[in-house]
């Protein structure tokens, strides 16, 4: 995967609240043995990469960061951390952003348990679109170049399976590739039962 890698800065974990993604798209890539999972992070997400070593148990993963679209971040430094602590509404707002990321991971984990790769793929694309997509007269766009390899790391599938699933979704006119390499989602996400009706 020839994507630029990002080396996280090292800030004081006691006084620095975190890094706030302002725009762009990056991936937090975790490898345990031969298994790889990628978490997408974009506008509005907060990360604390300097905390990573304290989170692991007995089987440490390999961790790296990839840049999918040029990304800008704001440092929530000691001054901002102090300001957040003095304002209840800011505590709630920033805590909500951290919780949103945790809930997103849990949602994608549930999606990864769907049997059909097509169901995992289209549900994940709609989930990405709900955070960073754009509504157009033709459908909802996912304005990022995400390879089948990356999509496979998100949904828990091998790249060839993602390619086959994408072809089937395109044949059924549920997904269309855009000129800039993104995806156009057609139809209505409320019809998700049709993606999983073969799972039972």
C-alpha positions as CSV (number, residue, x, y, z in Angstrom):
1,X,0.0,0.0,0.0
2,X,2.0,3.0,-1.3
3,X,0.4,5.7,0.9
4,X,2.4,8.3,2.7
5,X,3.1,7.4,6.3
6,X,2.7,9.7,9.2
7,X,4.9,9.8,12.3
8,X,2.8,11.1,15.3
9,X,4.4,13.9,17.3
10,X,5.2,13.4,20.9
11,X,3.3,15.6,23.3
12,X,3.0,15.5,27.1
13,X,0.1,13.1,27.7
14,X,-0.8,14.8,31.0
15,X,-1.4,18.3,29.6
16,X,-2.2,17.7,26.0
17,X,-5.9,16.7,25.3
18,X,-5.1,15.4,21.8
19,X,-5.0,16.2,18.1
20,X,-8.2,17.3,16.4
21,X,-8.5,16.4,12.7
22,X,-9.6,19.5,10.8
23,X,-9.8,18.1,7.3
24,X,-8.4,15.3,5.2
25,X,-8.4,11.5,5.7
26,X,-5.9,9.2,7.4
27,X,-5.8,5.6,8.5
28,X,-4.7,4.0,11.8
29,X,-3.4,0.6,10.7
30,X,-3.1,-2.2,13.2
31,X,-1.5,-5.5,12.5
32,X,-1.7,-8.6,14.8
33,X,0.0,-11.5,13.2
34,X,-1.3,-11.8,9.7
35,X,-4.5,-9.9,10.4
36,X,-4.7,-6.2,9.5
37,X,-7.4,-3.7,10.4
38,X,-7.6,0.0,9.3
39,X,-9.5,2.7,11.1
40,X,-10.4,5.8,9.1
41,X,-10.0,9.2,10.8
42,X,-11.3,12.4,9.3
43,X,-12.7,15.8,10.1
44,X,-13.9,16.0,13.7
45,X,-12.0,13.0,15.1
46,X,-9.7,13.3,18.1
47,X,-6.7,11.1,18.5
48,X,-4.0,10.6,21.2
49,X,-1.3,8.6,19.5
50,X,1.2,9.0,22.3
51,X,-1.1,6.9,24.5
52,X,-0.9,3.8,22.2
53,X,1.9,1.9,24.1
54,X,-0.2,1.9,27.3
55,X,-3.2,0.1,25.7
56,X,-1.8,-3.2,24.8
57,X,-1.8,-6.5,26.5
58,X,0.5,-9.5,26.1
59,X,0.3,-9.6,22.3
60,X,1.6,-6.2,21.0
61,X,0.5,-5.2,17.5
62,X,2.4,-3.4,14.8
63,X,1.0,0.1,14.3
64,X,1.4,2.7,11.6
65,X,-0.5,5.6,10.2
66,X,-1.3,6.2,6.5
67,X,-2.4,9.4,4.8
68,X,-5.2,9.0,2.2
69,X,-5.8,12.7,1.7
70,X,-3.7,15.7,2.9
71,X,-4.7,16.2,6.5
72,X,-4.6,19.2,8.8
73,X,-4.8,18.8,12.6
74,X,-5.0,21.2,15.5
75,X,-3.0,20.5,18.7
76,X,-5.2,20.7,21.7
77,X,-2.3,21.7,23.9
78,X,-2.0,22.7,27.6
79,X,-3.8,26.0,27.0
80,X,-6.7,24.4,25.2
81,X,-6.9,21.6,27.7
82,X,-7.2,24.1,30.5
83,X,-9.9,26.0,28.6
84,X,-11.8,22.7,28.0
85,X,-11.6,21.9,31.7
86,X,-13.1,25.3,32.7
87,X,-16.1,25.1,30.4
88,X,-18.7,22.4,30.9
89,X,-20.1,22.7,27.4
90,X,-16.6,22.1,25.9
91,X,-16.0,19.1,28.2
92,X,-19.3,17.6,26.8
93,X,-18.5,18.5,23.2
94,X,-15.0,17.1,23.1
95,X,-16.0,14.0,25.1
96,X,-18.8,13.5,22.6
97,X,-16.2,13.5,19.8
98,X,-14.2,10.8,21.5
99,X,-17.3,8.7,22.1
100,X,-18.3,9.1,18.4
101,X,-15.0,7.5,17.4
102,X,-15.6,4.6,19.8
103,X,-19.1,4.0,18.6
104,X,-18.0,4.1,15.0
105,X,-15.5,1.3,15.7
106,X,-18.2,-0.7,17.4
107,X,-20.6,-0.2,14.5
108,X,-18.0,-1.3,11.9
109,X,-17.2,-4.3,14.1
110,X,-20.8,-5.3,13.9
111,X,-20.8,-4.8,10.1
112,X,-17.7,-7.1,9.8
113,X,-19.8,-10.0,11.2
114,X,-22.2,-9.9,8.2
115,X,-21.7,-13.0,6.2
116,X,-21.9,-11.5,2.7
117,X,-19.0,-9.3,1.7
118,X,-21.4,-7.2,-0.4
119,X,-23.4,-6.4,2.7
120,X,-20.3,-5.4,4.7
121,X,-19.0,-3.3,1.8
122,X,-22.1,-1.3,1.1
123,X,-22.9,-0.8,4.8
124,X,-19.4,0.5,5.4
125,X,-19.5,2.9,2.5
126,X,-22.8,4.3,3.7
127,X,-21.2,4.6,7.2
128,X,-18.2,6.5,5.8
129,X,-20.6,8.7,3.7
130,X,-22.6,9.5,6.9
131,X,-19.5,11.2,8.3
132,X,-17.7,12.7,5.3
133,X,-20.0,12.2,2.3
134,X,-21.7,14.8,0.1
135,X,-25.3,14.6,-1.1
136,X,-25.7,15.2,-4.9
137,X,-28.7,15.0,-7.2
138,X,-27.4,11.5,-8.3
139,X,-26.7,10.0,-4.9
140,X,-24.3,10.4,-2.0
141,X,-20.6,10.5,-2.7
142,X,-17.7,9.1,-0.7
143,X,-15.1,11.6,-1.9
144,X,-12.0,9.5,-1.1
145,X,-9.8,7.2,-3.1
146,X,-10.0,4.0,-1.1
147,X,-8.4,0.9,-2.7
148,X,-10.0,-2.5,-2.5
149,X,-7.1,-3.5,-0.2
150,X,-7.9,-0.7,2.2
151,X,-11.7,-1.5,2.1
152,X,-10.8,-5.1,2.8
153,X,-8.8,-4.0,5.9
154,X,-11.8,-2.0,7.1
155,X,-14.5,-4.7,6.6
156,X,-12.4,-7.8,7.3
157,X,-12.1,-9.3,3.9
158,X,-9.4,-10.2,1.4
159,X,-8.8,-7.8,-1.6
160,X,-10.1,-10.3,-4.3
161,X,-13.3,-10.8,-2.3
162,X,-13.8,-7.0,-2.1
163,X,-13.2,-6.7,-5.9
164,X,-15.9,-9.3,-6.7
165,X,-18.3,-7.7,-4.2
166,X,-17.8,-4.3,-5.7
167,X,-18.5,-5.6,-9.2
168,X,-21.7,-7.2,-8.0
169,X,-22.8,-3.9,-6.3
170,X,-22.0,-2.0,-9.5
171,X,-24.0,-4.5,-11.5
172,X,-27.0,-4.0,-9.2
173,X,-26.5,-0.2,-9.4
174,X,-26.0,0.2,-5.7
175,X,-22.5,1.7,-6.0
176,X,-20.8,3.6,-8.9
177,X,-17.2,4.7,-9.2
178,X,-16.7,8.4,-9.7
179,X,-14.2,10.1,-12.1
180,X,-12.0,11.2,-9.2
181,X,-11.7,7.7,-7.8
182,X,-14.4,8.0,-5.1
183,X,-17.7,6.2,-4.8
184,X,-21.3,7.2,-5.6
185,X,-23.9,5.5,-3.4
186,X,-27.2,4.9,-5.1
187,X,-30.5,4.0,-3.6
188,X,-31.5,4.2,0.1
189,X,-29.5,2.8,3.1
190,X,-32.9,2.0,4.6
191,X,-33.0,-0.9,2.1
192,X,-30.2,-2.7,4.0
193,X,-32.2,-5.9,4.4
194,X,-31.7,-6.6,0.8
195,X,-28.0,-6.7,1.3
196,X,-28.2,-9.3,4.1
197,X,-31.2,-11.4,3.1
198,X,-28.9,-14.4,2.2
199,X,-27.2,-14.3,5.7
200,X,-30.0,-16.1,7.5
